[in-house]
Amino acid sequence: MADIGTNGRVSDGEVIENTEFGKRLSNGRLNIPDDATPVNSNCILPYVFVGDEAFAPRPNFMKPYPQKDLNAENRIFNYRLSRARREVENVFGIMASRFRVFYTSEIIQY
């Protein structure tokens, strides 16, 4: 799901609230898979989205702890979440270089 074309002055948090994705995420109609156990693990983990400080806290959405008054555990969490976000951004960069359609602003209706 993609939503393209919001004014650049609008924050990421505001953008997501005004998309179909954000509306479905808020009202529980996004059809996120049930919690699952990863391979070679006995932990049951939820499917989540990773974001930055601009996003409002909500179930199934991970964002970093505020920078003030971080303890060691929260600092480690923020670092690992940042690494996860970088990996996702790298994947989109690779996809955009391979599939040039990600560089266009043409709206495709299905």
N, CA, C and O atoms as CSV, one atom per row, in Angstrom:
chain,resi,resn,atom,element,x,y,z
A,1,MET,N,N,0.860,-1.157,0.000
A,1,MET,CA,C,0.000,0.000,0.000
A,1,MET,C,C,0.909,1.223,0.000
A,1,MET,O,O,1.861,1.295,0.776
A,2,ALA,N,N,0.618,2.166,-0.856
A,2,ALA,CA,C,1.409,3.394,-0.925
A,2,ALA,C,C,0.479,4.579,-1.065
A,2,ALA,O,O,-0.576,4.486,-1.691
A,3,ASP,N,N,0.876,5.688,-0.481
A,3,ASP,CA,C,0.129,6.925,-0.602
A,3,ASP,C,C,1.150,8.016,-0.867
A,3,ASP,O,O,1.996,8.301,-0.020
A,4,ILE,N,N,1.072,8.631,-2.048
A,4,ILE,CA,C,2.090,9.579,-2.482
A,4,ILE,C,C,1.435,10.910,-2.789
A,4,ILE,O,O,0.340,10.944,-3.350
A,5,GLY,N,N,2.085,12.005,-2.432
A,5,GLY,CA,C,1.623,13.299,-2.878
A,5,GLY,C,C,1.294,14.301,-1.795
A,5,GLY,O,O,0.698,15.335,-2.097
A,6,THR,N,N,1.652,14.048,-0.549
A,6,THR,CA,C,1.381,14.998,0.516
A,6,THR,C,C,2.427,16.109,0.503
A,6,THR,O,O,3.586,15.879,0.159
A,7,ASN,N,N,2.013,17.299,0.875
A,7,ASN,CA,C,2.895,18.447,0.941
A,7,ASN,C,C,4.089,18.141,1.843
A,7,ASN,O,O,3.929,17.503,2.884
A,8,GLY,N,N,5.278,18.588,1.454
A,8,GLY,CA,C,6.496,18.299,2.199
A,8,GLY,C,C,6.575,18.922,3.572
A,8,GLY,O,O,7.388,18.492,4.390
A,9,ARG,N,N,5.742,19.938,3.859
A,9,ARG,CA,C,5.771,20.586,5.175
A,9,ARG,C,C,4.997,19.798,6.224
A,9,ARG,O,O,5.084,20.103,7.414
A,10,VAL,N,N,4.243,18.791,5.798
A,10,VAL,CA,C,3.434,18.004,6.723
A,10,VAL,C,C,4.320,16.928,7.359
A,10,VAL,O,O,5.084,16.262,6.660
A,11,SER,N,N,4.221,16.757,8.673
A,11,SER,CA,C,5.058,15.772,9.370
A,11,SER,C,C,4.619,14.349,9.017
A,11,SER,O,O,3.488,14.118,8.589
A,12,ASP,N,N,5.532,13.411,9.206
A,12,ASP,CA,C,5.227,12.007,8.935
A,12,ASP,C,C,4.022,11.538,9.748
A,12,ASP,O,O,3.180,10.788,9.255
A,13,GLY,N,N,3.955,11.986,10.985
A,13,GLY,CA,C,2.839,11.594,11.843
A,13,GLY,C,C,1.500,12.065,11.307
A,13,GLY,O,O,0.509,11.337,11.369
A,14,GLU,N,N,1.470,13.285,10.780
A,14,GLU,CA,C,0.239,13.812,10.197
A,14,GLU,C,C,-0.091,13.114,8.886
A,14,GLU,O,O,-1.257,12.851,8.591
A,15,VAL,N,N,0.932,12.817,8.108
A,15,VAL,CA,C,0.716,12.156,6.823
A,15,VAL,C,C,0.030,10.815,7.029
A,15,VAL,O,O,-0.965,10.513,6.369
A,16,ILE,N,N,0.557,10.018,7.939
A,16,ILE,CA,C,0.001,8.673,8.129
A,16,ILE,C,C,-1.448,8.715,8.601
A,16,ILE,O,O,-2.236,7.837,8.252
A,17,GLU,N,N,-1.803,9.719,9.385
A,17,GLU,CA,C,-3.176,9.828,9.881
A,17,GLU,C,C,-4.171,10.083,8.754
A,17,GLU,O,O,-5.349,9.748,8.885
A,18,ASN,N,N,-3.715,10.669,7.652
A,18,ASN,CA,C,-4.600,11.031,6.552
A,18,ASN,C,C,-4.548,10.056,5.382
A,18,ASN,O,O,-5.068,10.353,4.307
A,19,THR,N,N,-3.927,8.896,5.578
A,19,THR,CA,C,-3.870,7.898,4.513
A,19,THR,C,C,-4.842,6.764,4.810
A,19,THR,O,O,-5.286,6.588,5.945
A,20,GLU,N,N,-5.161,6.011,3.788
A,20,GLU,CA,C,-6.004,4.831,3.975
A,20,GLU,C,C,-5.321,3.843,4.908
A,20,GLU,O,O,-5.970,3.225,5.751
A,21,PHE,N,N,-4.006,3.696,4.755
A,21,PHE,CA,C,-3.236,2.819,5.636
A,21,PHE,C,C,-3.390,3.243,7.094
A,21,PHE,O,O,-3.677,2.414,7.958
A,22,GLY,N,N,-3.197,4.536,7.366
A,22,GLY,CA,C,-3.298,5.043,8.733
A,22,GLY,C,C,-4.681,4.875,9.314
A,22,GLY,O,O,-4.830,4.540,10.489
A,23,LYS,N,N,-5.695,5.104,8.499
A,23,LYS,CA,C,-7.073,4.928,8.974
A,23,LYS,C,C,-7.352,3.474,9.310
A,23,LYS,O,O,-7.964,3.173,10.335
A,24,ARG,N,N,-6.903,2.572,8.444
A,24,ARG,CA,C,-7.106,1.137,8.723
A,24,ARG,C,C,-6.295,0.674,9.930
A,24,ARG,O,O,-6.759,-0.164,10.703
A,25,LEU,N,N,-5.097,1.209,10.096
A,25,LEU,CA,C,-4.278,0.861,11.260
A,25,LEU,C,C,-4.959,1.319,12.541
A,25,LEU,O,O,-4.962,0.597,13.538
A,26,SER,N,N,-5.534,2.512,12.517
A,26,SER,CA,C,-6.199,3.067,13.703
A,26,SER,C,C,-7.459,2.308,14.090
A,26,SER,O,O,-7.732,2.117,15.275
A,27,ASN,N,N,-8.227,1.876,13.096
A,27,ASN,CA,C,-9.494,1.221,13.429
A,27,ASN,C,C,-9.423,-0.309,13.395
A,27,ASN,O,O,-10.453,-0.979,13.478
A,28,GLY,N,N,-8.203,-0.865,13.271
A,28,GLY,CA,C,-8.032,-2.310,13.358
A,28,GLY,C,C,-8.464,-3.075,12.117
A,28,GLY,O,O,-8.720,-4.276,12.204
A,29,ARG,N,N,-8.554,-2.421,10.967
A,29,ARG,CA,C,-8.987,-3.078,9.743
A,29,ARG,C,C,-7.842,-3.297,8.752
A,29,ARG,O,O,-8.085,-3.437,7.553
A,30,LEU,N,N,-6.610,-3.327,9.233
A,30,LEU,CA,C,-5.464,-3.487,8.352
A,30,LEU,C,C,-5.137,-4.957,8.091
A,30,LEU,O,O,-4.317,-5.263,7.226
A,31,ASN,N,N,-5.760,-5.851,8.817
A,31,ASN,CA,C,-5.532,-7.299,8.667
A,31,ASN,C,C,-4.079,-7.685,8.921
A,31,ASN,O,O,-3.477,-8.416,8.135
A,32,ILE,N,N,-3.529,-7.196,10.006
A,32,ILE,CA,C,-2.181,-7.566,10.422
A,32,ILE,C,C,-2.224,-9.018,10.892
A,32,ILE,O,O,-3.136,-9.397,11.625
A,33,PRO,N,N,-1.249,-9.840,10.481
A,33,PRO,CA,C,-1.253,-11.247,10.911
A,33,PRO,C,C,-1.201,-11.381,12.427
A,33,PRO,O,O,-0.723,-10.488,13.127
A,34,ASP,N,N,-1.695,-12.495,12.916
A,34,ASP,CA,C,-1.634,-12.790,14.347
A,34,ASP,C,C,-0.177,-12.938,14.783
A,34,ASP,O,O,0.709,-13.174,13.962
A,35,ASP,N,N,0.052,-12.797,16.080
A,35,ASP,CA,C,1.380,-12.997,16.635
A,35,ASP,C,C,1.909,-14.364,16.201
A,35,ASP,O,O,1.139,-15.309,16.031
A,36,ALA,N,N,3.219,-14.460,16.023
A,36,ALA,CA,C,3.812,-15.704,15.528
A,36,ALA,C,C,5.115,-15.998,16.264
A,36,ALA,O,O,5.699,-15.118,16.897
A,37,THR,N,N,5.557,-17.245,16.171
A,37,THR,CA,C,6.817,-17.677,16.758
A,37,THR,C,C,7.855,-17.769,15.653
A,37,THR,O,O,7.678,-18.558,14.725
A,38,PRO,N,N,8.943,-16.986,15.716
A,38,PRO,CA,C,9.987,-17.069,14.688
A,38,PRO,C,C,10.648,-18.444,14.676
A,38,PRO,O,O,10.601,-19.177,15.664
A,39,VAL,N,N,11.255,-18.777,13.558
A,39,VAL,CA,C,11.979,-20.039,13.419
A,39,VAL,C,C,13.082,-20.104,14.469
A,39,VAL,O,O,13.749,-19.103,14.728
A,40,ASN,N,N,13.278,-21.262,15.069
A,40,ASN,CA,C,14.310,-21.499,16.082
A,40,ASN,C,C,14.127,-20.625,17.319
A,40,ASN,O,O,15.111,-20.190,17.918
A,41,SER,N,N,12.899,-20.367,17.701
A,41,SER,CA,C,12.620,-19.556,18.878
A,41,SER,C,C,11.399,-20.113,19.598
A,41,SER,O,O,10.599,-20.839,19.008
A,42,ASN,N,N,11.263,-19.776,20.858
A,42,ASN,CA,C,10.048,-20.141,21.584
A,42,ASN,C,C,9.292,-18.894,22.035
A,42,ASN,O,O,8.354,-18.987,22.828
A,43,CYS,N,N,9.697,-17.731,21.533
A,43,CYS,CA,C,9.031,-16.470,21.861
A,43,CYS,C,C,7.914,-16.203,20.855
A,43,CYS,O,O,8.085,-16.394,19.651
A,44,ILE,N,N,6.788,-15.765,21.361
A,44,ILE,CA,C,5.696,-15.345,20.486
A,44,ILE,C,C,5.814,-13.835,20.318
A,44,ILE,O,O,5.817,-13.091,21.299
A,45,LEU,N,N,5.911,-13.388,19.060
A,45,LEU,CA,C,6.142,-11.975,18.779
A,45,LEU,C,C,5.047,-11.414,17.878
A,45,LEU,O,O,4.538,-12.114,17.003
A,46,PRO,N,N,4.687,-10.153,18.092
A,46,PRO,CA,C,3.700,-9.520,17.220
A,46,PRO,C,C,4.357,-8.985,15.938
A,46,PRO,O,O,5.561,-8.730,15.907
A,47,TYR,N,N,3.566,-8.824,14.907
A,47,TYR,CA,C,4.024,-8.107,13.717
A,47,TYR,C,C,3.906,-6.622,14.031
A,47,TYR,O,O,2.884,-6.173,14.550
A,48,VAL,N,N,4.949,-5.859,13.718
A,48,VAL,CA,C,4.958,-4.435,14.044
A,48,VAL,C,C,5.502,-3.614,12.877
A,48,VAL,O,O,6.165,-4.135,11.981
A,49,PHE,N,N,5.206,-2.334,12.913
A,49,PHE,CA,C,5.785,-1.363,12.003
A,49,PHE,C,C,6.798,-0.565,12.814
A,49,PHE,O,O,6.612,-0.351,14.012
A,50,VAL,N,N,7.868,-0.126,12.160
A,50,VAL,CA,C,8.853,0.698,12.849
A,50,VAL,C,C,8.765,2.124,12.315
A,50,VAL,O,O,8.588,2.337,11.116
A,51,GLY,N,N,8.890,3.088,13.209
A,51,GLY,CA,C,8.794,4.484,12.823
A,51,GLY,C,C,9.751,5.328,13.635
A,51,GLY,O,O,10.554,4.808,14.410
A,52,ASP,N,N,9.659,6.620,13.454
A,52,ASP,CA,C,10.503,7.532,14.218
A,52,ASP,C,C,9.659,8.314,15.215
A,52,ASP,O,O,8.491,7.998,15.440
A,53,GLU,N,N,10.265,9.338,15.808
A,53,GLU,CA,C,9.622,10.088,16.881
A,53,GLU,C,C,8.353,10.810,16.445
A,53,GLU,O,O,7.533,11.175,17.287
A,54,ALA,N,N,8.179,11.021,15.146
A,54,ALA,CA,C,7.044,11.796,14.645
A,54,ALA,C,C,5.706,11.063,14.802
A,54,ALA,O,O,4.649,11.693,14.771
A,55,PHE,N,N,5.746,9.764,14.965
A,55,PHE,CA,C,4.520,8.976,14.991
A,55,PHE,C,C,3.958,8.852,16.396
A,55,PHE,O,O,4.697,8.790,17.379
A,56,ALA,N,N,2.642,8.818,16.469
A,56,ALA,CA,C,1.963,8.632,17.752
A,56,ALA,C,C,2.111,7.174,18.184
A,56,ALA,O,O,2.119,6.280,17.338
A,57,PRO,N,N,2.229,6.925,19.484
A,57,PRO,CA,C,2.312,5.536,19.939
A,57,PRO,C,C,0.979,4.818,19.713
A,57,PRO,O,O,-0.090,5.392,19.920
A,58,ARG,N,N,1.058,3.572,19.292
A,58,ARG,CA,C,-0.132,2.754,19.057
A,58,ARG,C,C,0.284,1.294,19.035
A,58,ARG,O,O,1.464,0.987,18.861
A,59,PRO,N,N,-0.668,0.396,19.210
A,59,PRO,CA,C,-0.330,-1.032,19.120
A,59,PRO,C,C,0.225,-1.351,17.729
A,59,PRO,O,O,-0.183,-0.731,16.747
A,60,ASN,N,N,1.112,-2.273,17.638
A,60,ASN,CA,C,1.724,-2.713,16.392
A,60,ASN,C,C,2.564,-1.635,15.715
A,60,ASN,O,O,2.794,-1.702,14.508
A,61,PHE,N,N,3.028,-0.634,16.480
A,61,PHE,CA,C,3.863,0.415,15.913
A,61,PHE,C,C,4.963,0.734,16.921
A,61,PHE,O,O,4.682,1.177,18.034
A,62,MET,N,N,6.205,0.511,16.532
A,62,MET,CA,C,7.321,0.765,17.440
A,62,MET,C,C,7.995,2.074,17.071
A,62,MET,O,O,8.267,2.340,15.900
A,63,LYS,N,N,8.261,2.886,18.081
A,63,LYS,CA,C,8.978,4.138,17.892
A,63,LYS,C,C,9.981,4.269,19.021
A,63,LYS,O,O,9.812,3.640,20.066
A,64,PRO,N,N,11.019,5.069,18.837
A,64,PRO,CA,C,12.044,5.187,19.877
A,64,PRO,C,C,11.546,5.907,21.120
A,64,PRO,O,O,10.590,6.682,21.082
A,65,TYR,N,N,12.221,5.625,22.214
A,65,TYR,CA,C,11.964,6.357,23.448
A,65,TYR,C,C,12.479,7.784,23.282
A,65,TYR,O,O,13.442,7.999,22.546
A,66,PRO,N,N,11.865,8.763,23.945
A,66,PRO,CA,C,12.377,10.145,23.881
A,66,PRO,C,C,13.824,10.202,24.361
A,66,PRO,O,O,14.224,9.442,25.244
A,67,GLN,N,N,14.595,11.094,23.783
A,67,GLN,CA,C,16.032,11.171,24.067
A,67,GLN,C,C,16.361,11.622,25.489
A,67,GLN,O,O,17.432,11.294,26.000
A,68,LYS,N,N,15.475,12.356,26.128
A,68,LYS,CA,C,15.810,12.814,27.477
A,68,LYS,C,C,15.585,11.683,28.481
A,68,LYS,O,O,14.628,10.916,28.370
A,69,ASP,N,N,16.462,11.596,29.438
A,69,ASP,CA,C,16.368,10.629,30.539
A,69,ASP,C,C,16.338,9.174,30.080
A,69,ASP,O,O,15.579,8.371,30.622
A,70,LEU,N,N,17.157,8.826,29.085
A,70,LEU,CA,C,17.237,7.440,28.626
A,70,LEU,C,C,18.085,6.617,29.582
A,70,LEU,O,O,19.184,7.029,29.952
A,71,ASN,N,N,17.583,5.460,29.983
A,71,ASN,CA,C,18.436,4.535,30.723
A,71,ASN,C,C,19.144,3.635,29.702
A,71,ASN,O,O,18.872,3.726,28.505
A,72,ALA,N,N,20.030,2.787,30.159
A,72,ALA,CA,C,20.832,1.965,29.250
A,72,ALA,C,C,19.953,1.047,28.398
A,72,ALA,O,O,20.201,0.894,27.202
A,73,GLU,N,N,18.936,0.439,28.997
A,73,GLU,CA,C,18.068,-0.484,28.262
A,73,GLU,C,C,17.307,0.245,27.142
A,73,GLU,O,O,17.196,-0.272,26.030
A,74,ASN,N,N,16.793,1.425,27.431
A,74,ASN,CA,C,16.066,2.184,26.416
A,74,ASN,C,C,16.995,2.707,25.325
A,74,ASN,O,O,16.599,2.800,24.164
A,75,ARG,N,N,18.219,3.047,25.691
A,75,ARG,CA,C,19.199,3.498,24.698
A,75,ARG,C,C,19.529,2.351,23.733
A,75,ARG,O,O,19.646,2.569,22.527
A,76,ILE,N,N,19.678,1.140,24.261
A,76,ILE,CA,C,19.940,-0.032,23.415
A,76,ILE,C,C,18.741,-0.299,22.502
A,76,ILE,O,O,18.914,-0.593,21.319
A,77,PHE,N,N,17.526,-0.197,23.050
A,77,PHE,CA,C,16.321,-0.376,22.243
A,77,PHE,C,C,16.308,0.631,21.092
A,77,PHE,O,O,16.062,0.259,19.944
A,78,ASN,N,N,16.570,1.907,21.396
A,78,ASN,CA,C,16.568,2.939,20.362
A,78,ASN,C,C,17.604,2.638,19.279
A,78,ASN,O,O,17.338,2.829,18.093
A,79,TYR,N,N,18.775,2.170,19.685
A,79,TYR,CA,C,19.819,1.846,18.718
A,79,TYR,C,C,19.374,0.720,17.801
A,79,TYR,O,O,19.533,0.810,16.584
A,80,ARG,N,N,18.822,-0.331,18.370
A,80,ARG,CA,C,18.383,-1.478,17.561
A,80,ARG,C,C,17.209,-1.115,16.659
A,80,ARG,O,O,17.138,-1.587,15.525
A,81,LEU,N,N,16.299,-0.294,17.137
A,81,LEU,CA,C,15.179,0.146,16.319
A,81,LEU,C,C,15.695,1.005,15.157
A,81,LEU,O,O,15.195,0.906,14.037
A,82,SER,N,N,16.687,1.839,15.429
A,82,SER,CA,C,17.293,2.655,14.386
A,82,SER,C,C,17.948,1.778,13.321
A,82,SER,O,O,17.855,2.071,12.129
A,83,ARG,N,N,18.598,0.723,13.741
A,83,ARG,CA,C,19.206,-0.209,12.783
A,83,ARG,C,C,18.139,-0.866,11.924
A,83,ARG,O,O,18.327,-1.023,10.718
A,84,ALA,N,N,17.023,-1.251,12.526
A,84,ALA,CA,C,15.924,-1.863,11.766
A,84,ALA,C,C,15.379,-0.879,10.742
A,84,ALA,O,O,15.111,-1.258,9.601
A,85,ARG,N,N,15.212,0.378,11.134
A,85,ARG,CA,C,14.709,1.398,10.214
A,85,ARG,C,C,15.675,1.618,9.056
A,85,ARG,O,O,15.248,1.793,7.915
A,86,ARG,N,N,16.974,1.611,9.343
A,86,ARG,CA,C,17.966,1.775,8.271
A,86,ARG,C,C,17.885,0.631,7.268
A,86,ARG,O,O,18.004,0.851,6.062
A,87,GLU,N,N,17.682,-0.588,7.761
A,87,GLU,CA,C,17.566,-1.739,6.855
A,87,GLU,C,C,16.367,-1.587,5.936
A,87,GLU,O,O,16.461,-1.855,4.738
A,88,VAL,N,N,15.245,-1.159,6.487
A,88,VAL,CA,C,14.043,-0.957,5.677
A,88,VAL,C,C,14.300,0.126,4.632
A,88,VAL,O,O,13.942,-0.046,3.467
A,89,GLU,N,N,14.911,1.229,5.029
A,89,GLU,CA,C,15.214,2.305,4.083
A,89,GLU,C,C,16.168,1.825,2.997
A,89,GLU,O,O,16.025,2.218,1.839
A,90,ASN,N,N,17.141,0.982,3.347
A,90,ASN,CA,C,18.056,0.423,2.347
A,90,ASN,C,C,17.309,-0.440,1.338
A,90,ASN,O,O,17.584,-0.383,0.140
A,91,VAL,N,N,16.371,-1.233,1.823
A,91,VAL,CA,C,15.584,-2.083,0.931
A,91,VAL,C,C,14.801,-1.232,-0.065
A,91,VAL,O,O,14.758,-1.547,-1.255
A,92,PHE,N,N,14.179,-0.149,0.421
A,92,PHE,CA,C,13.444,0.721,-0.488
A,92,PHE,C,C,14.380,1.387,-1.491
A,92,PHE,O,O,14.005,1.573,-2.649
A,93,GLY,N,N,15.572,1.744,-1.075
A,93,GLY,CA,C,16.546,2.306,-2.002
A,93,GLY,C,C,16.932,1.311,-3.083
A,93,GLY,O,O,17.041,1.675,-4.254
A,94,ILE,N,N,17.138,0.068,-2.702
A,94,ILE,CA,C,17.468,-0.981,-3.670
A,94,ILE,C,C,16.296,-1.208,-4.622
A,94,ILE,O,O,16.486,-1.329,-5.832
A,95,MET,N,N,15.078,-1.265,-4.065
A,95,MET,CA,C,13.902,-1.458,-4.912
A,95,MET,C,C,13.739,-0.300,-5.892
A,95,MET,O,O,13.417,-0.522,-7.060
A,96,ALA,N,N,13.957,0.925,-5.436
A,96,ALA,CA,C,13.803,2.088,-6.300
A,96,ALA,C,C,14.843,2.078,-7.421
A,96,ALA,O,O,14.536,2.475,-8.546
A,97,SER,N,N,16.061,1.633,-7.135
A,97,SER,CA,C,17.073,1.592,-8.183
A,97,SER,C,C,16.805,0.461,-9.172
A,97,SER,O,O,17.182,0.555,-10.340
A,98,ARG,N,N,16.166,-0.593,-8.717
A,98,ARG,CA,C,15.854,-1.732,-9.600
A,98,ARG,C,C,14.549,-1.518,-10.352
A,98,ARG,O,O,14.463,-1.816,-11.543
A,99,PHE,N,N,13.535,-1.005,-9.668
A,99,PHE,CA,C,12.218,-0.797,-10.251
A,99,PHE,C,C,11.963,0.704,-10.302
A,99,PHE,O,O,11.506,1.282,-9.315
A,100,ARG,N,N,12.239,1.324,-11.394
A,100,ARG,CA,C,12.204,2.777,-11.542
A,100,ARG,C,C,10.832,3.378,-11.250
A,100,ARG,O,O,10.731,4.589,-11.052
A,101,VAL,N,N,9.781,2.575,-11.216
A,101,VAL,CA,C,8.440,3.094,-10.955
A,101,VAL,C,C,8.371,3.791,-9.599
A,101,VAL,O,O,7.517,4.655,-9.399
A,102,PHE,N,N,9.248,3.434,-8.667
A,102,PHE,CA,C,9.245,4.068,-7.346
A,102,PHE,C,C,9.751,5.510,-7.395
A,102,PHE,O,O,9.633,6.237,-6.408
A,103,TYR,N,N,10.313,5.934,-8.535
A,103,TYR,CA,C,10.764,7.306,-8.684
A,103,TYR,C,C,9.701,8.212,-9.291
A,103,TYR,O,O,9.905,9.424,-9.371
A,104,THR,N,N,8.576,7.655,-9.719
A,104,THR,CA,C,7.547,8.466,-10.361
A,104,THR,C,C,6.500,8.902,-9.351
A,104,THR,O,O,6.333,8.286,-8.299
A,105,SER,N,N,5.799,9.973,-9.690
A,105,SER,CA,C,4.741,10.451,-8.812
A,105,SER,C,C,3.355,10.199,-9.421
A,105,SER,O,O,2.351,10.721,-8.936
A,106,GLU,N,N,3.316,9.398,-10.484
A,106,GLU,CA,C,2.044,9.077,-11.135
A,106,GLU,C,C,1.177,8.246,-10.192
A,106,GLU,O,O,1.652,7.288,-9.583
A,107,ILE,N,N,-0.073,8.613,-10.080
A,107,ILE,CA,C,-1.006,7.898,-9.203
A,107,ILE,C,C,-1.662,6.789,-9.998
A,107,ILE,O,O,-2.249,7.030,-11.053
A,108,ILE,N,N,-1.561,5.576,-9.490
A,108,ILE,CA,C,-2.139,4.408,-10.151
A,108,ILE,C,C,-3.335,3.949,-9.342
A,108,ILE,O,O,-3.202,3.665,-8.152
A,109,GLN,N,N,-4.478,3.873,-9.952
A,109,GLN,CA,C,-5.695,3.416,-9.283
A,109,GLN,C,C,-5.967,1.970,-9.678
A,109,GLN,O,O,-5.903,1.628,-10.859
A,110,TYR,N,N,-6.267,1.126,-8.707
A,110,TYR,CA,C,-6.618,-0.265,-8.978
A,110,TYR,C,C,-8.064,-0.490,-8.667
A,110,TYR,O,O,-8.565,-1.603,-8.828
